Amino acid sequence: MTFDEMRQSCAGFTAQAVSRLITKLPIALQKAENLDFIPYTVKYGKWVPGPFDGICWWTNGFWPAYMWAGWRLTGDERYKREAERAEACLDEAFSEFDHLHHDVGFMWLISSGASFRMTGSDLSRKRTLAAANLLAGRFNPAGFIRAWNEDRTGWAIIDCMMNLNLLYWASEYTGDPRFRKIAMTHADTAMRHFVREDGSCNHIVVFDPETLKVLDTPAGQGYAPGSAWSRGQAWAVYGFTLSYLHTDNEAYLAVAKKTASYFIDQVKEDLLPKCDFRQPAEDELRDACAGAVAASGLLELARCTGEKEWLDAGVNLLRALDERTADWTDASPAILTQCTGAYHGNDHNIAMIYADFFFAEALLKLNGDSFLFW
């Protein structure tokens, strides 16, 4: 069954949600005009920046990506201009090298990389290749891409499965296999050491940087060691699906299905993911962002496999997000509420720009747009 055939089953929902998104996007853009930062979350009805690292904050690529999504959806040149303005702002991050880490994929693939593939901008091409070389430079030949800086030499995180797409693109564009080999080596390590037998995932694995021996699996942004942080699970679902798409490696597809089945099983009761699937039963802390990431990943899994069960699961997540967490009013520039940064942090029940991007990306897919930001 083709994806276009599958998506007809939810055409009514798609039309309604896309219509609301088209109405909401100008509010998001208007609230960003004349800002000297890239939006991250919302306070008192206004955009505010990320809490750390300034222009190097890891989500800063999602705002231009969101604007590109708006341009693709409407053709309105205002979104294109804002995407290009925000992309240019990210140039400063290259000079702040000490604050950059593995999330350069999140920062540049979906901003500059998307721009190059849509417009042919040579400056965007150069930016994306520069980011790819930065990410490749973080590769430890023991078998993983180092996540963060300072004293975390052996740390890797599940989030990096999404950043690998920057490397796949670099190999596809340049014809140089090094980038792809680095990405696949990391994905192979993630299959072995991040994904558990039941399909749940570690957020962090600390390796001996010389031998690849596993030293620790900290809780990270989840509840506790051995738990299942829902957004990390969503990164795995989408990330392994994309690794399969870029490599045709059936092992990645099998893991994508395994992690997806676990995610779906955990949300089958009410479809709004808890922050951690193994947090205390009485704890109702949710993460709408995990739902948006997983939904877009599940739609891509459906496209890759022709299996409608994944599309149905993704659409069910989107319906729940729309009905229970979406703010379609003009009181806030963001859409999704009830997002959580980290279980033990203080960023609970907030809006997040990347939640809105993944929500919009999923709607674009259902609306028939085949462009892949990743």
Secondary structure as GFF3:
##gff-version 3
##sequence-region A 1 374
A	DSSP	alpha_helix	3	7	.	.	.	ID=ss1
A	DSSP	three_ten_helix	8	10	.	.	.	ID=ss2
A	DSSP	alpha_helix	11	32	.	.	.	ID=ss3
A	DSSP	beta_strand	41	43	.	.	.	ID=ss4
A	DSSP	beta_strand	46	48	.	.	.	ID=ss5
A	DSSP	three_ten_helix	54	56	.	.	.	ID=ss6
A	DSSP	alpha_helix	62	74	.	.	.	ID=ss7
A	DSSP	alpha_helix	77	89	.	.	.	ID=ss8
A	DSSP	alpha_helix	91	95	.	.	.	ID=ss9
A	DSSP	three_ten_helix	97	99	.	.	.	ID=ss10
A	DSSP	alpha_helix	104	104	.	.	.	ID=ss11
A	DSSP	pi_helix	105	113	.	.	.	ID=ss12
A	DSSP	alpha_helix	114	119	.	.	.	ID=ss13
A	DSSP	alpha_helix	122	136	.	.	.	ID=ss14
A	DSSP	beta_strand	139	140	.	.	.	ID=ss15
A	DSSP	beta_strand	144	145	.	.	.	ID=ss16
A	DSSP	beta_strand	155	157	.	.	.	ID=ss17
A	DSSP	alpha_helix	160	174	.	.	.	ID=ss18
A	DSSP	alpha_helix	177	193	.	.	.	ID=ss19
A	DSSP	beta_strand	204	207	.	.	.	ID=ss20
A	DSSP	beta_strand	214	216	.	.	.	ID=ss21
A	DSSP	alpha_helix	230	247	.	.	.	ID=ss22
A	DSSP	alpha_helix	250	267	.	.	.	ID=ss23
A	DSSP	alpha_helix	288	305	.	.	.	ID=ss24
A	DSSP	alpha_helix	308	324	.	.	.	ID=ss25
A	DSSP	alpha_helix	353	366	.	.	.	ID=ss26
###
